Amino acid sequence: MLEVDHVISLDVPDETIVERTSDRWLSPSINRVYSYSYDPPKVEGKCDETGEDLIQREDDKPESVMKRLRTYREETEVLNEYYGGRVRVFEGETSDVIFEGVEEFIKEIGE
C-alpha cells in the first residue's frame, strides 16, 4: 500500500469558482470554449469560427456549480480528517498566486 506523506489542498473562494465556471460558453459543433472575462467571442453569443449560437453547459450554470462544490466539501471532509497534519492548504483566487506557493512547497519537500 502506498503511504502518503503530503497532501496538497487548494482553497479557492466559492464565489471565484462560480464566477469563473459560469463565465464559460461553448460552441457546440466544434467544442470551442469562450470566457467572457478573458477570451470573449467577437460578437456576443456567437462563435467566431462558425457563427452559431453559444450555449452554456448545464454543469457550468451557477446553481450546478454550487451543488458540485457542496458535494465536493462533503466528500473531501473525511479525507482532510484522515490525512490531518499531512494536509497543506494553499489559498488564493488566481492560479498564478496558488501555483507559486505549491511550487515552493514541492521544492521544500523534495530537498
N, C-alpha and C positions, 0 to 999 in steps of 0.2 A: 504494500500500500504506500502511496506517495504521501510524504509528510510535507505539510505546508508551513513554511516559516514566516511568510509575509503575505498580507492581503492588502490590495490597493482598492480603496473605495472613493468614488468621485461624488462629491456633494455639490450639485448644481441646483439653484432655486427652482422650484416648480414653475414659477412664472416664466422663467427664462426658457425652460424646456417646452412649455406650452406655446409660448410666443414663436420660438424657432420652428417647432414642428408644424404648427398650424399655418405658418407662413409659406409652406411648400405647396406648389401646384404642379400638376403633371399634364404632359401632352400624352394622351392615351395611346396613340398609334406608334409613337417612337420612344415612349418612356423617358422623355426628357423632363428633368425636374427643374422648376424655376423657384426662386425665392424672391419675394417682393422686397426684402430688405437688402439683399446683396447681389442678386442676379435676376432682376425682373425682365419680363418679356418687353419687347419694344412697344407693342400695343397691349394694353391691359386686357387680360383674359384670353389672349390669343397666342398660339405657338409661333415663334419666329420662323420656324422651318416649314411647318405645314399649314399654318393659318387656322388650324382647328381650335375649338374652344378648349381651354384648360379646365381640368377637373381637380377636385381635392379628394384624395382617398378618404374613406370613412375613418380609418385609424389615424389620420392626421388632423381630424377635427378636434377642437379644444376639449369637448366633453369626453371623447375617446382617449385622448392623451391623459387627462386627469384620472380616468378609470385605470389605465395602464400603470400610472405612477402609484396609485393606491395599492394595486396588486403587487407591484414590484416591492414596495415597502413592507407589505405583509409577508412576502415570501423571502425577503433577504434579512429580515429582522433576526430570524433564528440563526442565520449564518454569521451575522455580526456577533451574536451572543456566543456562538460556538468558538469562533476564532479569537474573540476577546482582544487581548493585548497585541495580537499579531496584525490587527487591522490598522492601517494608516489611512486617514481621511484627508483628501485634498479638496479644498473648496474653491469655487470660482464661478464666474459666469461665461468665461471665454476659454476656448481650448488652449490658446497660447499661454494664458496665465496658469492654468491647471497643469499643462504639459511641462512647464518649467519646473514645478515642484516635483512632479512624478519622475522626471528625468534625473533630477538631483538625488532623489531618494534611491533610485535604481543604481546610480553610481556609488552611493554610500554603502549599500548592502552588497555590492559587487566587490568591494575592496577587501 
